[in-house]
Amino acid sequence: MNVVVVGGGVIGAASAWVLASRGHAVTLLEQFGPGHKNGASHGSSRIFRHAYADDYHVQLASRAYTLWRELEKSTNTELLTLTGAVDHGLPGTVTPRVDALARGGLRSEVLSPAEAEKRWPGLRFDTTVLYHPDAGRLHADRSVAAFTDAAQAAGATVDYGSAVREIRATEVSTDTTTYSADHIVVAAGAWTSTLVGAHVDLPSLVTTQEQPAHFLPTVDADWPSFIHHPGAELRTEGIYGLLGEEGVKIGEHATGPVVHPDTRDFTPTPDGVERLKDYARAWLPGVDADSADPLTCLYTCTPDSNFVVDRTGNLTVAGGFSGHGFKFAPAIGELVADLVDGGVAPEVYRFTRPTSTRAGATRAGATPAGANVTFGHLK
């Protein structure tokens, strides 16, 4: 089958890899150049973890783990470094993750804050601490490059600088070329609604410009990846963090301003940086809280924080990864390929899913301007 994949970030590249590996004729279109910083897939570090409160995402992370290791072997590239990971904070949030890991047969242990602080002196801990060792960090830039390289090795064609302007039922057009397709996959991140939102019944997708920061460590110690859940001692937004090449990276989850990806300013807001500094002073004794080096990236969130991976006619959409999709990328690539091959989307990822699964708050945002999209029978 001739498949055109729109979007060369981590999800599009992973999908192209799996599709090409299954024998499809794949063309991957990316509007920017390799290694660009305009979307959600760039940088040196992303958290990999299994600690979700539901069995499905624990299992999906386990499948992704296997595929990450296969990708590393096939490309001779180090992508996933195991450092372990901790979740701490409100017991009602942490305990379901303990139980889900146990049901998934994954190793974990529960520690007191004092026990955890003795093991990881760079961190302070809150109330209940879950540690699971089969977690750590992914190198984001190398991961995207590895998926792209593996896709090309399997026969895919990659066209950079190819911004999609129009999608029809069997054609994808850029400024210079029209590509014929038996099936179209849109994995366009913050541009997803622009390309397909008027003709597919998507959940609301809201794009924000997030602003994590790197801090210089002051202790020579192990650093697990960490999630600090709000609700116990933490009265502000939840925080994620991990050690990467540039230092200890921390960030809030989905608190940035609503933006359109074509007009964002790439400038962190001073109050957001100050909140991260305040957090570092209170909870990270192993960093220099005044050394904050902020950066920006994009989140594209659904109301329930569950992804969109579904098909209508010969169009498959993978989007709304809500700031936690990177770790799952190779497993999402398999789900995309399954849909192209005639499979059915998991209920939790469908365009229309049960109201009971919608656990997040909807954020209002401007309707994005964008491409002319016509699908004919795909409407």
PyMOL commands that set and color helices and strands:
alter all, ss='L'
color gray80, all
select helices_A, chain A and resi 10-21+55-75+91-103+113-119+140-153+189-196+270-283+289-291+326-340+347-349+355-357+376-378
alter helices_A, ss='H'
color red, helices_A
select strands_A, chain A and resi 2-6+25-30+46-48+80-82+85-89+109-111+128-132+136-138+157-160+164-168+171-174+178-180+183-186+206-210+213-215+225-228+239-244+247-252+293-294+297-301+308-312+315-319+372-373
alter strands_A, ss='S'
color yellow, strands_A
deselect
rebuild
show_as cartoon
